[in-house]
Amino acid sequence: MTVRRWRGGCAWSSGLALVVLGLLLPVGLACLLLEPPPRGPAEVVYDYSVAGSCGTLTEAGERGFRRELAAVTARFHGKDAEAARTARLAGWLRADLEWSNRGLGGFRHWCETEGRAAGRHFAAIGRGEMRP
């Protein structure tokens, strides 16, 4: 009796690797989608500028912005004042460019979505309902 050896070992291995990758990739992507990356000073300033441009800031929102900016700046830049300043300027610039890029119809949508969300976010921090 002759035993035939299958010479396609690499094909079987790569097939198994594809199955494992096919199972792990969606799980990894879900983890990335569920946990957003930490916000830096540029993102905080951008949101503040959008909320301010759209008129969605309240007194609590102003307090929330200052708290979050202080916490995020300390977390990302520590005592590097110039790096923190550069990041804040990048946020202001990004918001200004975005505002300039939109027409009246786009500006309304921007305020209804990002502007309101940013205003609610900062107000929740200002009221102590959310941590910065």
N, C-alpha and C positions, 0 to 999 in steps of 0.2 A: 504494500500500500504506500503510495506516494503522498507526502504531505506538501501541499502547496503553500508557499508563504506569500502573504499579501505584501506587495511592495509599496502600497499607498499609505504608509505610516504617516507621512507628512500631511497628506490630505485629511486624514482622520484627526490629527492633532490640530490642524488649523480649523477644521469644522467645529471641534470642541471649543476652541478658543473663541470662535465667532458666537457660539451659543452662550458661553459664559459672559462675553462682552455684551451680547444682546440683552442679557438679564441684568447686568450691573449698570450699564449705561443709563437706562431710564431711572434707576434708583438714585444714581449720582446726580442726574439732572433735576430730579424732584427735590433733592436736598438743597441744591443751589437755588431753586426757585422758592423754596419755603423759607429759607433764611437769607434775607437780603444782605449784601455786603454792608459793612459799617459806613455810616455817613461821615464825611470829612467836613472841614470848615467851608470848602467851596460849595458843597451841596446844601449846607445849612443856609449860607448867604444867598445862594440862588433861590431857594424856597422863600426866604424872607423877602427878597426883592420881588418875586412873583406875587406873593400875598400883598405886599405893599402897593404894587402897581394895580392890582385888581381890587383893592379896597377891602380885603377880607381880614385885616389885622384888627384885633381888639387890644384892650389894655393887657388882658391875660396873655394874648399872643405875643405882645412885645416882651413881657416878662419871660415867657417860654423861649423866645428866640435868644435872649441874652443868656439864659441858663444853659440852653443847648450849645450855643456857640462857645461858651466858656468851657463846658465839659468836653466837647469834641476837640477844641483847640489844645486843651491840656493832654488829652489822650493821644492825639496825633503828633503834636509838635512840641509838647513840654515847654521848655524855656527858649525855644528857637523862635524868637519874635519875628524875624524876617521871613521864615518859612510860613508862619501863620498868616502874616500880612499878605504874602504872595498868594496863598490859597484863598483868602477872603477876596482879594482883587479878581482872581479867576472866576469866583462865583458871581461877583457883580458884573463882570464883563460878559459871562455866558448868558446871564439873564437879560442884559441890555441887547446883546446880539439877537437873542431869541425874540425879544419884544420888537426889535426893528425888522425882523424877518417875517412877521405876520401882518396880514391885512386886518381890517376891522372884523371880518367874520372869524378869522383865525384867532384874533385876540379874545373875542367873546368865548370861544371854546376853551382857550387856554385858561381863562379866568374861571370858567365853570368847572374845569377838571383840576388842573394843577393849583390854581389860585385858592380855590375853596379847600382843597385837601391840605395845603400848606397852612392856611389860616386855622383850620381845625387842629392840626398837629401841634402848632405852637401854642394854641389856647389850652390844649389838654396838658401840655407840660407846664404852662403858667399856672393852671389850677391845681397842679399836683396829681393829676390823674395818670400821668405817664412820666417815666424817667427819661432824662435827656440822654 
